[in-house]
C-alpha cells in the first residue's frame, strides 16, 4: 500500500477540547478540561508499537506537550513530517481532530492517516472522508496487526479485523474483532508515558478492567468495550501502579465500573492494599457496589478515598428515560452507605430528563446539597453510537450537530418539560448554588474533610464563573434562545 518500515516516523495525536472546535483554539472551559487528566489511549498504543520494534514514535497532546494547551510549531513540524499520523478522538474533540487530518493531508499528501477512539468507531463514514483507515473499538491488537500488514509490499487491509477503509469509493468494514480476553489484556505492554509531563498533572491514571454489565442507554462504554467485565491480573495492575507513581498526587482508575465483578474486584483490591500503601485513589463505581460490605471494606484498605458515582437522577421516571437500571430509593441508600464509610462521593447527575420538572429539580438540589461532597451536573448528551442518540434522533429532539458542545455542560437536546434556554439557566443555577462558599462550609461543618471541601468549593466557584461566561457559552445561549 505504501513504503513503511519500522524506522518510519509515527506520530500519535490526541487533541484537547477547544472552544468552537477550533484547531489550536482556546481551551474549552468545563469540568473535564479543568481536571486535566492525562490521556491513556495513545500511551497504551504507543507502548504496544514500541514493544513491537517501531523505533520512531512520538506522542502529542497539547495539554502536556504543547504550550498552554496549544500545539507548538515544533509539534506541527513533527506531525507534518510523519509518515503516519495516528489520531485518537472522542466526540467533543472530533471537529479539531478532523481539521488536523485535513491540514496534515495538505502538507504531506503521501502520508497515511489512521484514526481511532470512540468517535471514529461510531462515525466511520464521516471520518473516512478525511482519513485513510479507521480502527474500530479496542485498538491494541488491531493497530499492531495493521501496522505489520502495512510493512508488506502487497499489503491487504482486508486481512486485518476491526478496521474500515475506502476502496473504489465504497466503505469497507472488515470482520468484527473479538474483544481482548482478560489474559490478553494482562499480557499487553504497559502504556508508554512521556515522562516530561511529570508535575503538569494532578492525577495519574491506570486501567484495571474493561466492560460494564449495566449498558445504560446514554453510555457508549458497552459499545466500545462490551458488557462482559474483563479484569487484568492483580500482578499486572500492581506493576502499572508502580510505573505511574511519580505522575501526579492522585491515582485515578479509568475503569468505567471498577466493581462489576465483586469477588474478583475484592481480590484485586486486597492485593493492592497489601503491596501498595499509597492512598488518594479514585474509582468510578456504581450504586450496587455499596451493598457489598466486603467490597466497601476492600476499597478502603486499597486506599480508595474518592468515589465517582453515576447517580444520574433521584427521579424514577428520569432514570427510566436514561435507561439506568436503578431505582431512586436504592440510589439514595447507596450514597448514604458510601459516605457513612468515609468516602468522598463525587455525584454525577443528569438534569433535564423526561421525569424532571421544576419541583423535582428543586428537590434534587436539596438532596445533592445534603448527600454528596462534590457534584458534576450534566445535560443529557446524545453521543453517536448509543441507543439514546438513536431515540433522540428519531424523536427529533437533537438541537445541534456541533459536536464540540457534546460535553454535558451545554443543553443539546430539547427537554420535555422546559425550554432549552430555561434548562441551561437551571444548570447554571444549580452549579452555582452547590459550590457557594457558604453552602460548602455549612455542608461540611464538623466533618474531617471541611478544609478540603472548602478548598474544592473555592476552586469550583472560580471555575463555574468561567464555565458559564465564555464566548462559546455566550454563543450557545443565543442559539438556545432562538430555538426556545
Buried (B, 14 or more C-beta within 10 A) or exposed (E): BEEBEBEBBBBBBBBBBBBBBEBBBBBBBBBBBBBBBBBBBBBBBBBBBEEBEBEBBBBBBBBBBBEEBBBBEEBBEBBBEBBBBBBBBBBBBBBBBBBBBBBBBEEBEEBBBBBBBBBBBBBBEBBBEBBBBBBBBBBBBBBBBBBBBBEEEEBEBEEBBBBBBBEEEEEEEBEEBEBBEBEBBBEBBBBBBBEEBEEEBBBBBBBBBBBBBBBBBBBBBBBBBBEBBBBBBBEBBBBBBEBBEEBBEBBBBBBBBBBBBBEBBBBBBBBBBEEBEBEBBBBBBBBBBBEBEEBBBBBBEBBBBBBBBBBBBBBBBBBBBBBBBBBBEEBBEBBEBBBEBEBBBBBBBBBBBBBBBEEBBEEBBEBBBEBBBBBBBBBBBBBBBBBBBEBBEEEEBBBBEBBBBBBBBBBBBBBBBBBBBBBBBBBBBBBBEBBBEEBBEEBBEEEEBBEBBBEBBEEBBEBBEEBBEBEBBEBBBEBBEEEB
